[in-house]
Amino acid sequence: MLEEGEDFIDVLNPCTEKGTAALGDSNVRNLKRGDVLQLERKGCFRCDVPYLRASKPIVLFAIPDGRQQAGLKRKICSVSTDLH
């Protein structure tokens, strides 16, 4: 809750997004928006942007499990299935 006279910009966390590029097998092409999957040793993720074409990566959002940094709001994992 902001106090009177406080500017919300002053209380924002500057690190609210972290991106990670990854390679996945061809089965991730079948993910639909909203699907949840677990990546071994990485955690659970929700598909935000499904596969459309090789030049546009799949985007997954990490589902917080309490072990991540307190200040990190979301983690984005861009997965490419193009192994050229």
ZIZI-V942067 format. One record per residue. N is the residue number from 0. RES is the residue in one letter. OMEGA is omega in radians with two decimals (* if undefined). Layout:
# ZIZI-V942067
N&RES&OMEGA + N&RES&OMEGA
This chain:
# ZIZI-V942067
0&M&3.11 + 1&L&3.05 + 2&E&3.11 + 3&E&3.14 + 4&G&3.12 + 5&E&3.07 + 6&D&-3.09 + 7&F&3.11 + 8&I&-3.11 + 9&D&-3.09 + 10&V&3.10 + 11&L&3.06 + 12&N&-3.12 + 13&P&-3.12 + 14&C&-3.12 + 15&T&-3.11 + 16&E&3.09 + 17&K&-3.14 + 18&G&3.11 + 19&T&3.06 + 20&A&-3.12 + 21&A&3.01 + 22&L&3.10 + 23&G&3.12 + 24&D&-3.00 + 25&S&-3.14 + 26&N&3.12 + 27&V&3.06 + 28&R&-3.11 + 29&N&-3.14 + 30&L&3.05 + 31&K&3.12 + 32&R&-3.14 + 33&G&3.09 + 34&D&3.12 + 35&V&3.10 + 36&L&3.08 + 37&Q&3.06 + 38&L&-3.06 + 39&E&3.11 + 40&R&3.14 + 41&K&3.14 + 42&G&-3.13 + 43&C&-3.08 + 44&F&3.05 + 45&R&3.14 + 46&C&3.11 + 47&D&3.11 + 48&V&-3.13 + 49&P&3.13 + 50&Y&3.05 + 51&L&3.11 + 52&R&-3.04 + 53&A&-3.10 + 54&S&-3.13 + 55&K&-3.06 + 56&P&3.02 + 57&I&3.13 + 58&V&3.12 + 59&L&3.04 + 60&F&3.09 + 61&A&3.04 + 62&I&-3.08 + 63&P&3.12 + 64&D&3.12 + 65&G&3.14 + 66&R&-3.11 + 67&Q&3.11 + 68&Q&-3.10 + 69&A&-3.06 + 70&G&-3.07 + 71&L&-3.07 + 72&K&-3.14 + 73&R&3.10 + 74&K&-3.14 + 75&I&3.12 + 76&C&3.08 + 77&S&-3.06 + 78&V&3.07 + 79&S&3.08 + 80&T&3.14 + 81&D&-3.05 + 82&L&-3.14 + 83&H&*
